[in-house]
Amino acid sequence: MLSALFASIMDIFLAADNVTLPQSVVNPYFCTKASGKFVMEFMRKKIMLLVLGLITSFAVFAQEEPIDENAPEPMPEAPTRNFRIGVRTGGALSTVGQGNFINPSLLFGLTGGINARYKFGKIHDDRPEAYRFGYEAQLNFVYKGSNFKNQNTEYNKVSFFYGDLSMYGILKIDKQGYVKLLAGPYAGYLINSSVYIKPQVTQDTTVLKLKDMDYGYGIGLEFKTRPIGFQVIVKQGLRNLNDGMNALNYPQIMPAFTGGRVRNFSVEIVLSF
């Protein structure tokens, strides 16, 4: 059953490569707002399909753990074995997609914070990562936003500084627990935002009208050995953050704001300790 599911996902992923792009995308002289939106949605779908394909492939090859009669008995649940607090740090590739902003592209930023994890069930001292289920709360600060491929005197970057709380359920995928699936919601609070006008290297004085609270979901994989873990998590914002950004309120900004949606999208690549 898992093999069939994996094959279906990969068929969809490969089919995406054979999509015939519209003339407005192929020919730059016919580039329009619609074509930019098509490209960004195309990229997002491919990233999500790739993550799902990786998760399913690990599940296909995972098997039930063999019973080792000589293995020591698992220890009973205890705070020192089942609960852990750690730190995490890394980078994030992000964008706001096509909507209010024109010609978006990826921006590299930094993220870091603390995490608290609870492991359900009894834990083997010699296999501390072999628990089947867990739960993790992450409190992070993250710098994200988007670059834009615009001309001189036009905006070419927006940056957001967020404090966010992520709550992930954890599922063991392989036998030893070195590979785990993480999935769950997140909520973020906007601390600061900036817009940059090309060719300036410092932020513009323009204040962007954005909603303070963001929320969405995250899904990803963790590769864990003691004492370091490596996480790749895709986060998709669900809330439209635009709170009045349009051409009427910002006549000085070019290209003109459309009044469309602003939603965060990011891929976090993080080390956890």
C-alpha positions in Angstrom: 0.0 0.0 0.0 2.8 2.4 0.9 4.7 1.5 -2.3 1.6 2.4 -4.3 1.2 5.7 -2.5 4.9 6.5 -3.1 4.6 5.7 -6.8 1.5 7.9 -7.1 3.2 10.8 -5.5 6.3 10.5 -7.7 4.1 10.2 -10.8 2.5 13.6 -9.8 6.0 15.1 -9.1 7.4 13.9 -12.4 4.3 15.1 -14.3 4.9 18.6 -12.9 8.2 18.7 -14.8 6.3 18.1 -18.0 3.8 21.0 -17.5 3.7 23.2 -20.6 4.3 26.8 -19.4 2.0 29.5 -20.9 3.4 31.8 -23.5 3.5 34.6 -20.9 6.0 32.6 -18.9 8.2 31.3 -21.7 8.5 34.7 -23.5 9.7 37.5 -21.3 8.2 40.1 -23.6 4.7 38.8 -22.6 5.5 38.5 -18.8 2.4 39.5 -16.8 1.2 39.3 -13.2 -0.6 36.1 -14.0 2.6 34.4 -15.3 4.5 35.4 -12.1 1.8 33.9 -10.0 1.8 30.7 -12.1 5.6 30.3 -11.5 5.5 30.9 -7.8 2.6 28.5 -7.3 4.4 26.0 -9.5 7.6 26.2 -7.3 5.6 25.9 -4.1 3.8 22.8 -5.3 7.0 21.1 -6.4 8.7 21.8 -2.9 5.7 20.4 -1.1 5.6 17.3 -3.4 9.3 16.7 -2.9 8.8 16.8 0.9 5.9 14.3 0.7 7.9 12.1 -1.6 10.8 12.0 0.9 8.5 11.2 3.8 6.7 8.4 2.0 10.0 6.9 0.7 11.3 6.6 4.3 8.0 5.0 5.4 8.2 2.5 2.5 11.6 1.2 3.7 10.9 1.3 7.4 10.1 -2.1 8.9 9.0 -3.3 12.3 11.9 -3.5 14.8 13.1 -7.1 15.3 12.8 -8.4 18.9 16.1 -8.7 20.5 15.9 -11.0 23.5 19.2 -9.8 24.8 18.3 -6.1 24.7 18.0 -4.4 28.1 14.5 -3.7 29.4 13.2 -0.1 28.5 13.3 2.2 31.5 10.0 3.6 32.9 8.9 7.1 32.0 10.8 9.7 33.9 11.4 13.5 33.4 15.2 12.9 33.0 14.6 10.5 30.1 11.4 11.6 28.5 11.7 15.4 28.6 14.5 17.5 27.0 15.1 21.2 26.5 17.5 22.2 23.7 18.5 25.0 21.4 18.2 25.3 17.6 19.9 27.6 15.0 20.0 27.8 11.2 18.8 29.5 8.1 15.5 30.0 6.3 14.6 30.6 2.6 11.4 32.6 2.4 9.1 34.5 0.1 5.7 36.2 0.2 4.6 34.9 -3.2 2.8 36.7 -5.9 -0.1 39.0 -4.8 0.4 42.5 -3.4 4.0 42.4 -4.4 5.4 42.0 -7.9 8.2 39.6 -9.2 9.0 37.9 -5.8 12.0 35.6 -5.3 13.6 33.8 -2.4 15.3 35.6 0.5 17.8 34.0 2.8 17.5 34.8 6.5 18.4 33.4 9.9 16.4 31.7 12.6 17.1 30.4 16.1 15.5 29.7 19.5 14.8 27.0 22.1 12.8 23.8 22.0 11.2 21.5 24.5 10.5 17.9 23.6 8.5 15.1 25.3 9.0 11.5 24.3 6.0 9.2 24.9 6.5 5.7 26.3 9.4 3.9 27.9 12.9 4.7 26.7 15.9 2.4 26.1 19.1 3.9 27.6 21.1 2.5 24.6 18.4 3.7 22.1 17.2 7.1 23.3 15.8 8.1 19.9 13.8 4.9 19.2 10.6 6.2 20.7 7.6 6.1 18.3 5.8 9.3 19.2 6.7 12.6 20.7 5.7 16.3 20.9 7.9 19.4 20.6 7.3 23.1 21.2 9.6 25.6 19.6 10.0 29.3 20.5 12.0 31.0 17.7 13.0 34.3 16.3 13.2 34.4 12.6 14.3 36.9 9.9 12.3 36.3 6.7 10.6 38.1 3.9 11.2 38.2 0.1 13.5 39.6 -2.6 12.1 41.0 -5.8 13.4 41.2 -9.3 12.5 44.9 -9.9 14.3 47.9 -11.5 16.1 50.9 -10.0 13.8 53.2 -7.9 11.5 50.2 -7.3 11.3 48.0 -4.2 13.6 45.0 -4.3 13.3 43.5 -0.8 10.9 43.4 2.2 12.1 41.9 5.5 10.1 40.7 8.5 11.4 39.9 12.0 9.1 37.5 13.8 8.8 35.8 17.1 7.0 32.5 16.5 5.8 29.5 18.5 5.6 26.1 16.7 3.9 23.0 18.1 4.8 19.8 16.3 3.8 16.2 16.7 6.6 13.7 16.1 6.4 10.3 14.5 9.4 7.9 14.2 9.9 6.7 10.6 12.9 4.4 10.6 13.7 1.5 13.0 16.3 3.3 15.2 14.5 6.6 15.3 17.2 8.5 13.4 14.5 9.9 11.0 11.3 11.5 12.2 8.3 13.3 10.7 7.3 16.6 12.3 4.0 18.3 11.6 1.8 20.9 13.3 0.7 24.5 13.5 2.6 27.7 14.2 1.7 31.2 15.2 4.0 34.2 14.8 4.1 37.9 16.0 5.5 40.5 13.7 8.1 42.6 15.7 9.5 44.7 12.8 9.2 45.1 9.0 11.2 47.0 6.4 11.1 47.7 2.7 14.2 48.4 0.6 14.2 50.6 -2.6 16.8 49.7 -5.2 19.7 50.7 -5.3 19.6 51.7 -1.7 21.3 49.3 0.8 19.5 50.7 3.9 15.8 50.4 4.6 13.3 52.9 3.4 11.4 55.0 5.9 8.1 53.7 4.6 6.0 51.8 7.2 4.2 48.7 5.8 0.7 48.1 6.9 0.8 44.5 7.9 -1.2 42.5 10.5 0.7 41.7 13.6 -0.3 38.0 14.0 0.5 35.3 11.5 -0.5 31.6 11.6 0.0 28.5 9.5 1.3 25.0 9.5 4.7 23.3 9.2 5.8 19.9 8.0 9.2 18.4 7.7 11.8 15.8 8.6 14.4 15.5 11.4 17.6 13.5 11.1 18.7 12.9 14.7 21.8 11.4 16.4 23.2 12.3 19.8 23.8 15.1 20.5 22.9 16.9 17.2 19.8 16.9 15.1 19.2 18.3 11.6 15.7 19.6 10.6 14.2 20.6 7.3 10.8 22.2 7.8 8.4 23.7 5.2 6.2 26.4 6.6 3.1 27.8 4.9 1.3 30.9 6.2 -2.5 30.7 6.0 -3.4 34.3 7.0 -3.5 37.2 4.5 -1.2 39.8 6.2 -2.1 42.7 4.0 -3.7 45.4 6.2 -4.1 48.2 3.7 -1.2 48.1 1.4 -2.5 49.3 -2.0 -1.7 51.9 -4.6 -3.9 54.5 -3.0 -2.2 54.4 0.4 1.3 54.0 -1.1 1.5 56.2 -4.3 5.3 56.6 -3.9 6.0 52.9 -4.0 6.8 51.3 -7.4 5.8 48.9 -8.8 2.4 49.9 -7.5 1.0 47.7 -4.7 -2.0 45.7 -6.0 -3.9 45.4 -2.7 -3.6 41.6 -3.1 -2.7 39.0 -0.5 0.6 38.7 1.5 1.3 35.2 2.8 4.6 33.9 4.3 6.2 30.8 2.9 9.6 29.5 4.1 11.9 26.5 4.2 13.9 26.2 7.5 17.2 24.3 7.6 18.2 24.0 11.2 20.6 22.3 13.6 19.2 21.3 17.0 21.2 20.5 20.1 
